[in-house]
Amino acid sequence: MQNLDANRPAHIDAVEWQARVDLAACYRLVAKFGMDDLIYNHISARVPGREGQFLINPYGVLFDEITASNLLLIDLEGNKLAESPYKVNVAGFVIHGAIHSARHDAACVLHTHSDASVAISGQEEGLLPWSQFAMRFYQRQAFHDYEGVAIDLEEQERLIAHLGSHPVMVMRNHGVLTIGRTPGEAFMLLYYFERAARIQLSMQAAQAGGTKLVVPPHDVCEKAARQFWEQKGDILIAGEREWPGFLRQLDRQDPSYRS
């Protein structure tokens, strides 16, 4: 693996650069797994030790073009705190600024609208406990009704209220949002939500064809959810074990995210 500081500009400290590299990796992984949407969607990461400052994608750059150095540093009002030729996506700071201001555990906030997540977001109950992937989110998903493109500051209060302390929020007719204590956790929650969503759509298609589905009872679903969230042993946060492997894979295939 490359030296993390090898490409770090002198004006960016090591703490911020670490956050930039991890966030750029998260963007590349979302693109790699086909969960991006051109230049839209957004992932943000709080800069450790700096109140009210976070990194987000430059508007107009594809996810597979994101690098540590071209990420924007902004405040909770969407103001750029460092020079950049790129603009800030208004919907990005409306959504992410709201959550970073209210959830101090939200080191990383990830929002996408893949086909599968949008399809699930339009269903009344959201993600159903039809697979082990979905059990992680059993009764642990928030819902936010669609209000149009998220560019109105008034929507921030409702976003915060609806999210509450949940790790995942289904944004009705829009997509999904995950909260992570690390970029790895936010990504893995998205990854498992996406897998569960695709499986649910496949099972609904089978159900429409006459197949009878088997659904575990509430007690079993709740037990499985607790097993995912009350992890024991050396791994306490989702993604801790997978994240180094993802970085090694990116480094083999295209390490330009580190630049």
MARDO-342252 format. One record per atom (N, C-alpha, C, O): x, y, z. Coordinates in steps of 0.05 Angstrom, whole numbers, plus 32768, in hexadecimal, padded with zeros to 4 digits. Each point is the difference from the previous one (the first is absolute). Example, Ala and Ser with C-alpha at 12.3 -4.5 7.8 and 13.67 -1.06 7.14 Angstrom:
2
81087F8E809C7FEE8018800080128018800080158000800D7FE480157FE58010801880017FF18016800E800A80168004
! end
This chain:
259
80117FE880007FEF8018800080128019800080158000800D7FE280147FE5801080197FFE8001800F801A7FEE7FFD8011802780137FF28002801280167FE980147FFF7FFD800E7FEC7FF47FF3802A7FE8801280008007801D7FFB7FF1800E7FF480277FFB80168007801C7FFD801080067FE7800880177FFC7FFC7FD67FF3801180047FE87FF680177FEE8011800E7FF57FD57FF580097FF580157FEE7FF58018800F7FF380117FF480117FF080267FF380158010800C801B7FFB8018800480037FD780107FF5800A801B7FFD8009800B801B7FF57FF98014801E80197FEB800B800B80197FEB800F80118003800180187FE9800B7FDA7FED8010800F7FE97FF0800D7FEF800B800D80117FDB7FEE7FEC7FEF800C800D7FEE801580147FF27FFA7FE2800F801F800D7FF080157FF97FE27FFD7FEE7FF97FF180207FF7801E7FFE7FE37FFD7FE47FF680077FF67FED7FF47FFE801F80217FE57FF780087FEC80057FEA7FF07FEE7FF9801080297FFB7FED80067FEA80067FEE7FE87FEE7FF77FF2802C8005800880077FF07FE97FF67FE380037FF77FF47FED800C8001802C7FF57FE580057FE27FFF7FFA7FF77FED7FF37FFA802880167FE480017FFB7FFA80027FE27FED7FF37FF68023801C7FFC7FFD80037FE380047FE67FF17FF17FF87FEF80257FFA801880067FE67FF37FEA7FEC80057FF77FF27FED7FFF800C802C7FEB7FED80067FE680077FF17FF27FEE7FF78008802B80087FE780097FF380027FFB7FE27FED7FF77FF3802A8010800180047FFB7FE37FFD7FE27FFA7FF47FF87FEC80167FF780267FFE7FE37FFC7FE27FF880017FF87FEF7FF17FF9801D80217FE47FFA80027FF180077FE67FEF7FF07FF7801780277FFE7FF480077FE680077FEB7FEA7FEF7FF87FF1802A8000800E80097FED7FEC7FF17FE580037FF97FF37FED80038005802C7FF37FE780057FE280017FF97FF67FEC7FF57FFD802A80117FE480037FF77FFE7FFE7FE27FEE7FF37FF6802580197FFC80007FFE7FE380067FE47FF77FF47FF57FED801F7FFE802080097FE57FF87FE97FEC80027FFD7FEE7FEF7FF2801680257FE97FEE80047FE780097FF27FEA7FF48005801880207FEB7FEA80097FEF7FE9800E800F7FE97FFE7FF8801E800F801E7FEB800D80108001801F7FFE7FF2800E800F801E7FFC7FDE8002801D7FFC7FEB80097FEC7FF17FF07FF5800D802A80077FED800C7FED800C80187FF37FFA8017800680187FE37FE6800E80167FF2800E8012801480107FF780107FEB80247FEE800D801380127FEF800580198007801180107FE27FE17FF27FED8005801680057FED801780147FF07FFF7FDC8011801580057FF280198018800D800E800E80107FF37FF57FEA80268016800D800F80077FEF80187FEF7FF3800D802B800E7FFA800A7FF4801880118015800E800F800E7FF37FEE7FF58027800F8014800E800E7FF480187FF87FEA800A801D80237FFF800F7FF68017800880188011800B80147FF57FF07FEB8024800980158013801E80008002800D7FEB80017FFF802D8001801D8001800580047FFF801E7FF78011800E80167FDA7FFC80047FFD801C800D8019800D8014800A7FF67FE07FFE8021800C8016800F7FF8801C7FF680098014800B7FE67FED7FE07FF8801A7FF57FE2800280017FF27FF47FEF8004801B80237FE3800280047FF3800D7FE7800980157FF77FE37FDE7FFF7FF0800B7FEA800E80007FE57FF8800F7FEE801C7FE1800E800E7FFE7FE67FFE7FE37FF680057FED800E7FF480117FD880007FE57FF5800780017FE27FFF80157FF380087FD4800380097FFC7FE47FE97FF57FF07FF07FEF800A800E80197FDD7FEB7FF67FEE800980027FE38014800D7FFB7FDE7FE57FF380097FFF7FE47FFD801B7FF27FED800F800580267FF77FE97FFD80187FEF7FEA7FFB7FEB80007FEB7FF37FEE8028800A7FE97FFD7FEE800A80007FE3800D80137FF87FED7FD77FFA80087FFE7FE480157FEB7FFC80087FFC7FE980017FF7802C80157FEB7FFE7FF37FE480047FF17FFC801480157FF27FDB7FF57FE58003800D7FF280188016800780087FDB7FE68003800B7FF38018801A7FF27FFB80117FFF80127FF37FF67FD6801A7FF27FFB801680137FF980167FF87FF97FE480238008801580147FFC8007800E801A8012801180017FE07FE880158005800D8019801C7FF9800B80087FE87FFF8006802C800A801A7FFB800C8001800F801B7FEF8010800680257FE9800A8003800D801A8003801E7FFD7FF5800F801180197FFA7FDB8005801D7FFE7FE980107FF37FFF801880057FEF7FDB7FEB7FEB80117FF47FE7800180107FEC800C7FF880137FE6801F7FE9800280127FFD801D800B8014800D80047FD47FFC80007FFB801B800A7FFF7FFF801F7FF57FEE800C8017802680007FFD8005801D7FEC80168004800580177FF77FE57FE380177FEB801480037FF78001801D80077FEE80107FE980267FF77FF48002801B7FE37FF77FFE7FF67FF87FEB7FFC800A802C7FE47FF780017FED80117FF07FE97FF77FFB802080207FFC7FEF80117FEF80077FFD7FE37FF4800E7FEF801E7FE1800A80077FFB7FE4801580127FF5800580017FE88009800E802A801580127FF7801A7FF17FFC80087FF08011800580157FD8801A7FF37FFC8015800D8012800280188003800E7FD7800A801580098013801C7FFE7FF480138007800D7FEE7FF07FDA801A7FFF7FF27FFA80057FE27FEA7FF97FF6802980127FFC7FFC80067FE47FFB7FE77FEF800D7FEB80047FE080177FEA7FFA7FEA7FED7FF1800C7FE87FF08012800480167FE47FE47FF180097FE97FE47FF57FFE7FF080087FF080097FE580227FE67FF37FFF7FEC800D80138008800C80147FDF7FF07FE57FEA800A80117FF77FEA801480077FE97FFD7FEA802080177FF47FEE80137FE57FF87FF77FF080117FF880097FD580097FE57FF77FF97FEE8009801780047FF880177FE880197FE37FEF800B80147FF27FEA80107FFF800180197FF67FEB7FD97FF37FEA800F80137FF280127FF97FF580158021800A7FE380147FF380108003800D801B80007FF28015800380287FEC8004800D801A7FE6800280108001800080187FE880027FDA7FE68000800F7FFD7FE6800F7FF980018018800C7FE97FDB7FFC7FE6800E80177FFB80147FFB7FFA8017801D80087FDF80177FF9801180068014801680077FF880167FF580217FE48004801480147FED7FFC80188007800380177FE07FF67FE27FEC7FFB801580087FE980127FFF80028018800A7FE87FDC80067FE8800F801A8004801080017FF88018801380147FDC80198005800F7FFB80138018800E7FFE80147FDF80147FE97FFB801280167FF27FF380178002800980177FEF7FE27FE47FEF7FF38014800A7FE6800B7FFB7FF9801780147FF87FD880097FE58008801F80018003800E7FFF7FEC7FFB8002802C801D80018005800E7FE67FFC80187FFE7FFE7FD87FEC7FFF800B7FE67FF980037FFD7FE2800A7FEC7FF67FEC80277FFB80007FFF7FE2801B800A7FF5800280167FF680127FD9800C801A80077FF47FFE80007FE2800E800F7FF27FE07FDF80037FFD7FFE7FE47FE27FFD7FFA7FF27FF0800C8004801F7FE07FE47FFF7FF880007FF97FE2800C800E7FF07FE57FDD800980017FF67FE57FE37FFF7FF57FEE7FF4800B800E80197FDE7FE580017FF480027FF87FE28010800B7FF17FDF7FE180087FFF7FF87FE47FE37FFC7FF77FEE7FFE8011800F80017FD57FE67FF77FF580047FED7FE97FFC80067FE9800D7FE2801F80027FEA7FEC7FE37FF77FF97FED8007800E80117FE97FDD7FE67FF67FF77FF37FF180177FE88003800680277FEB80077FF57FEF80147FF7801080197FEA7FFB800A802680187FFF7FF9800F80187FE880127FFA7FEF80048012800F80087FD67FE980107FF97FE77FEF7FFF7FEB8009800980177FE07FEC7FE97FEE7FFF7FF67FF9801C7FE87FFF8004802A7FFC800E7FF87FFA801B7FF58018800E7FEE7FFE8010801D801A7FEA7FF78018800E7FE380077FF97FF3800F800F80037FE77FDB7FE480057FF97FED7FEB800B7FE880027FFB80227FEC80157FEF7FEB800D7FFA8009801D80128008800E7FD67FF47FFA7FF7800B801A80117FF7801880078010801180017FD77FEF800F7FF58017801E80007FFB80107FF780117FF980147FD8801C80017FFB800C7FE57FFD7FF57FEE7FF28022800D801B800E7FE77FFE7FF27FEB80127FFC800680187FFD7FE47FDD7FF27FEA800F80147FEB800980147FFC7FF37FE67FF6802380137FEC800B7FFE7FE57FF17FF97FEC800B800E80167FDB7FFD7FE87FEF801B7FF37FFB80017FEB7FF2801580208018801A7FF37FFC8011800780187FFA8013800F801C7FDE7FF4801280078016800C801B7FFD8006800E80137FFF7FFB7FD4800A801B7FFB7FED8015800B80098014800B7FDD7FE77FF37FEC801380097FFD8000801F7FF68014800B80117FD780027FFC7FFE801D800E8016800F7FF78009801580207FFF7FE180108016800C7FEF801980048005800F80127FE77FF57FDC7FF1801980017FE47FFC800B7FEF80127FFE800B7FD7800D7FE57FFA800A7FF980148016800E800180157FDD800E7FE77FF7801580138016801380078000800C801580137FF87FD9801680128004800580117FE7801680087FFA7FD47FFE7FF9800180127FE97FEC801780047FE97FFB80088020801D7FF37FEF801780027FF480067FE5800A7FF67FEB7FE2801B80147FF280087FE77FFD801E7FFF7FF7800D8013800F7FFE7FD57FFC801C7FFC7FF080047FE680097FF77FEB7FE0801680177FEF80037FE8800C80137FEC800F801280077FEB7FE87FE0800B80107FEA7FF4801C80007FE880048002802980117FFC7FF7801C8000800A800F7FE77FFE80187FFF800B7FD97FED800C800C7FE9801E7FFF8002800B7FF58014800380177FD9801E800180018008800E801A7FF580158007801E7FDF80078007800A801B801280197FFF80187FFE80067FDC80187FF2800F80197FFF7FF480158012800A801780007FE27FE280107FF380148012800B7FFB801C7FFF7FEA800B800B802B8001800C7FFE801B7FEB7FF8801480067FF480157FE180127FE67FEA7FF980137FFE7FE280037FF67FF6801580127FFB7FD77FFE7FE3800280147FF480147FFC7FE98009801980267FFD80147FF580127FF57FF7801B80077FEB800B7FE7802580007FF57FFA801A7FF17FE5800080027FF080127FEF800B7FD87FF17FE77FFE80137FE87FFA7FFB7FEA800A801A801B7FE780147FEB7FFB800B7FF6801B80037FE880058005802B800C800C7FFA80197FEC7FF1801280067FEC800D7FE1801E7FF47FEB7FF480117FFA7FE47FF77FFD7FEE80118001800E7FD57FF87FE57FF680177FEC80037FFB7FE98006801E80207FF780177FEE800380027FF7801D80067FE880057FF7802A800E80037FF8801C801B7FF480058015800B7FF87FEB7FDE8015801A7FF2800680047FE87FEE80127FF080057FDF800E7FE680027FE97FEE801980017FF0800B80157FFA80007FD37FFE80187FFF7FF07FFA80037FE2801280057FF07FD57FF780087FF880017FE47FE5800E7FFD7FEF7FFD8011800F80137FDA7FE6800D7FFB7FF87FFB7FE3800F80067FED7FD97FF080107FF47FFD7FE57FF3801B7FF97FEE8009800E801C80037FDD7FF580197FF67FEC7FFA7FEB80077FF87FE97FDF800B801E7FEA7FF77FEF8003800A7FE3800580187FFB7FF77FD57FF2800180077FE3801A800D7FF88000800F7FEC80157FEC80228019800F7FFC80187FEE800280117FFF7FEE7FF27FF2802880187FEF800480047FF9801D7FED7FFD800F802C80007FF880077FF8801B80178011800B8010800A7FF07FF27FF8802A8016800F800D800A7FEF80177FF07FF58010802A80087FF2800C7FF18016801380118010800C80137FF67FF67FE780248011800F801380167FEE800A7FFA7FE98008801E80207FF780167FEF800A8013800F8013800580177FFD80057FDA80168014800A8012801B80017FF28013800D80097FEE7FE67FE0801780007FEE7FF57FFE7FE37FE97FF87FFD802780107FEF7FF77FFC7FE47FFB7FE27FFB7FED7FF97FF180237FF6801B7FFB7FE37FFC7FE57FF7800A7FF37FEF7FF38005801B80247FE67FF8800A7FE9800B7FEE7FEE7FF17FFA801480287FFE7FEB800B7FEF7FFE7FF17FE67FEA7FFB7FF6802E7FFD7FFF7FFF7FF17FE77FF47FE480037FF07FF87FF080187FFA80267FF67FE580047FE2800080057FF27FEE7FF78004802680177FE3800280037FF280047FE57FEB7FF37FFB8021801D7FF47FF480047FE680027FE67FF07FED7FF87FF3802A7FFB800E80047FE77FF17FEB7FEB80087FF47FF37FEF80088009802B7FEC7FEC80097FE480097FFA7FEF7FEF7FFA800B802B80087FE580097FF97FFB7FFA7FE27FEA7FF77FF98029800F7FF77FFD7FFC7FE37FFC7FE27FFA7FEF7FF97FF080217FF6801D7FFC7FE37FFB7FE47FF780097FF27FF27FF18005801880267FE67FF8800A7FEA800B7FEE7FEC7FF37FFB801880257FFA7FEC800D7FEF7FFD7FEF7FE67FEA7FFB7FF7802C7FFE7FFD7FFF7FF07FE87FF37FE580047FF07FF77FF080167FFD80267FF47FE680077FE2800380047FF07FF07FF78008802680177FE3800480057FF180047FE57FEA7FF57FFD802280197FF07FF380047FE77FFE7FE67FF17FEC7FFB7FF280287FF4800F7FFF7FE67FF37FEB7FEE800D7FF27FF27FF2800C800F80287FEC7FF0800E7FE4800A7FFA7FED7FF07FFF8010802A7FFE7FE5800B7FFA7FF87FF77FE47FE87FFB7FFA802C80047FF47FF97FF67FE57FF87FE380017FED7FF87FF280207FF8801E7FF97FE480037FE47FFD800D7FF07FF07FF8800B8022801C7FE68000800D7FE980067FED7FEB7FF48001801B801F7FED7FEB80087FEC7FFB7FE87FED7FEA7FFF7FF480297FEF80097FFD7FE97FEF7FF37FE9800E7FFD7FEA7FF57FFB801A80257FF27FEB800E80107FF180157FF67FEF800E802480197FF680107FF380147FF9800A801C7FFD8018800480007FD5800F7FFA8008801B801A8004800F80127FEF80007FF18029800D80198007800D80007FF7801D7FEB7FFE800D802C7FFC7FFE80047FF9801C800C8018800E8015800A7FF87FDD8000801D800A8017800F80047FF8801D7FED7FF6800D802A800E7FFE80057FF8801C7FEF801180137FF880167FF980017FDF801E7FEF800F801380108017800C801880027FFF7FD98010800E800B8019800B80177FFA80138015800D7FFE7FE87FE0801480157FFA8014801A7FF97FF38016800880097FE97FE87FE280187FF87FF2800D80187FF28018800380007FD7800D7FF3800A80187FF2800E801380138016800A7FFA7FDE7FFA801E800B80128014801B7FF4800A8013800F80057FED7FD7800080197FF38009801680047FEC8017800780087FE37FF57FDF801580037FEB800A801D7FFF801880057FFD7FD5800F80058008801C80008013800680178014800E7FFC7FE57FE8801B801180058018801C7FF37FFC8014800B80087FEC7FDE7FEB801A7FF37FFC801280117FEE8018800180047FDC800C7FE8801080117FEF800A8019800E801780097FFC7FD8800380158007801A800D800E7FFD801A800F801280087FED7FD88006800E7FFC801980177FED7FFC80027FEA800C8011801E7FE380167FEF7FF880127FFB801880058012801080067FD67FF080127FF88016801C7FFC7FF480047FFD7FE880108003802A801B7FFA7FF7800F80187FF77FFC8016800A80177FE67FE3801280157FF87FF580147FEC800B80157FFB7FDE7FE47FF87FF480117FEC7FE7800D800B7FEC7FF28006801480287FFE7FE9800D800D7FF180127FEC7FE980078005802380007FE57FF380117FEC80007FF27FE580157FF57FF77FD4800B7FFC7FFE7FF37FE58015800D7FEE800380187FFF800A7FD77FF18013800A7FED801D7FFF8009801280037FF07FF37FFA802A801B8000800A80117FEA7FF4801780047FF97FDD7FE58003800F7FEA7FF5800280027FE280147FF97FF47FD680117FFF800080017FE2801080177FF5800C7FFE7FEB7FF480198023800B80187FF5801D7FFE7FF7800680087FE9800C7FED8026801C7FFD7FF780017FF07FE6801180067FEE7FDF7FE5800F7FFF7FF17FE87FF780107FE8800B7FFD7FEA7FE08013801A7FF780127FEB801680137FF7800480047FE8800B8007802B801580127FF980167FF27FF0800B800B7FED7FFC7FDD801B80147FF07FF17FF67FFB7FE4801080027FED7FD77FF880107FF57FFB7FE58001801A7FEF80087FFE7FE97FF080188022800280197FF2801D80077FF8800580097FEA800D7FF28028801C80057FFB800B7FEF7FE9801180097FF07FE57FDF800E80097FEE7FEA7FF4800A7FE5800D7FFF7FEC7FDA800A80157FF280057FE78003801D7FF6800480057FE97FFB800E802A8004801C7FF880048011801A7FED8009800C802C7FFC7FFB8006800E80187FFE801F7FFE8008800E80127FED7FFB7FD77FFF801D7FFC7FEE800E80148001801980037FEE7FD9800B7FEF800D80158011800C80157FF68013800E80227FE47FF68012800A8015800D801B7FF8800E800C80117FEF7FFC7FD7800F80187FF67FF2801A8007800A80167FF9
! end
